[in-house]
Amino acid sequence: MNIKTQEFNWWIRIVTNKPRYIYYFGDFNNFWEAESLLKGYIKDLKEEGAEIVDIQINPFQPKQLTIPVKAISA
């Protein structure tokens, strides 16, 4: 059995509140490259007034770089 796995480059995923968005920054060759540039993306978003609620660095391939997040009402 020959299993081929798809390889992805590394991306930074930042979720913000006010405005509610998911931002992807990349692509990077490895985790360390992404991590070394993370502070700059955080700084830029904070200067724009964004409230950061989650940050992840993972191998991934986003379909969109900026995704609006709709609030869920009860």
N, C-alpha and C positions, 0 to 999 in steps of 0.2 A: 504494500500500500504506500503510495507516494502522496504525502500531504504537503501542499504548498501554502505557506502562511504569507499574508500580505504584510509588507513592512511599511510603517508610517514614520514620518519625521515627527519631531517633538513640537508641541504647541503649548502656549500659555493660555489658560482659560480664566477670565476674570468676570465674576458676576457682580453687578452693581445694583444698588437700590437708590432711587432718586438720581438719575432715571433708572428704570428697571430694564437692564440689558445684560446680555452675555456677549463678551468680547473675546475674540481669538486673535492672538498675536503669534506669528511664526512665519515660516517653519524654520526649525532649528535642527542642526545635525545631531545634537545630543542634549541630555538633561542639563548638563553644566553650562552649555551655551545659553540655553533659555533662562536658567537661573541668574546668570551674570547680567542679563538685560532686564530682568523683572522690575527692579527698582525704578527704572526709567518709565516703564508703562504705568506703574502705580502712581508715580509723581504726576504724569500727564493727566491721568484720569482724575486725581484729586484736585489738580489745578482747575479742571473743568467743573468741579463741584460734585463729582460722583462719590457716593458712599459705597465702598467696596465691602462685600459680604462674604465672598469666597474666592480663593485662588487655587488653581491646580496646574500642574505641569505634567502632561502625559503624551505618549505617542498617539497620534490621532490625525484625522483628515477632516476638518470641518467643511460643511457644504456652504456655509455663510460665515463671514468674519464678524458681523454684528447682528445680533438677534434680539428684537424687542421681546420682553416677557410680559405677558398679560396677567393682571392680578386675578386671583380666583376669589369669587364672591360666594359667600355661604347662603 
